[in-house]
Amino acid sequence: MTRPSAIIADDEPRLAEDLAARLRAAWPQLDVVTIAANGLDAAAAIAAHQPAFAFLDINMPGLDGIQVAKLAQTTRVIFVTAHAEYAVTAFEAAAVDYLLKPVSNERLARCVARLSQPRDAVMDVGALTALLSQQPAQSHLEWLTVRLGDTTRLVAVNEVLYFRAGDKYTEAVTATEGHLVRTSLKELLEQLPPRRFVQIHRSVIVNLREIERIEHNVLGRPQLHLKRGAGVLSVSRSFAAQFRQM
């Protein structure tokens, strides 16, 4: 009997390798033929290997996962993403499952059981709603994936003093260096622990644990003095109310 095959596409290599290892453990018969780092490579891998399954992240450079899925003809697509809001679009792209990161072992096992069903098993709207309701509550962001040239690094979120939005990137500033991340400030705010990180300006989010003291300037605006000699951050008028009682 021919072994079922799959590709994985995710622009975060560590997450892709972790998923591959967990799939091999949960489904020993599955042959993961390649791991693609972006949408274009994923589309090429599907064309070259014609795998039975493709585990696709949605937010990828080149082509996003939805675009790749629409190019797949005989390959059954499973989306693996941190964003629940794409679920209906995934259904329209004929996805057979939709996994929210971080994917638990139990949820992955249910996915494997689903993929083992006959080819004509399709996901309707009711099934999609049920699948999403089974997802565990999304945990807060704990690690950032940052890149320096060809090197990918993981930076612990609790080491970040503050985030500052730039023209094209967001800078995550730690006590020793700054890192550029592709996630927007708005998206970060939705993923960061809410009792630890707060927005103080339209372009700045600060780690509350890194505030040494709060002073007010001559206009009464809060000035946040950070620990470890990391400088002073000004709080804009729109966000000043949350510091009035401090």
Buried (B, 14 or more C-beta within 10 A) or exposed (E): EEEBBBBBBBBBEEBBEBBBEBBEEBBEEBBBBBBBBBBBBBBBBBEEBEBBBBBBBBBBEBBBBBBBBBEBEEBBBBBBBBBEEBBEBBBEBEBBBBBBBEBEEEBBEBBBEBBEEEEEEEBEEEBBEEBEEEBEEBEBBEBBBBBEEEEBEEBEBEBBBBBBBEEEBBBBBBEEEEBEBBBEBEBBBBBBBEEBBBBBBEBBBBBEEBBEEEEEEEEEBBBBBBEEEBEEBEBBEEBBEEBEEE
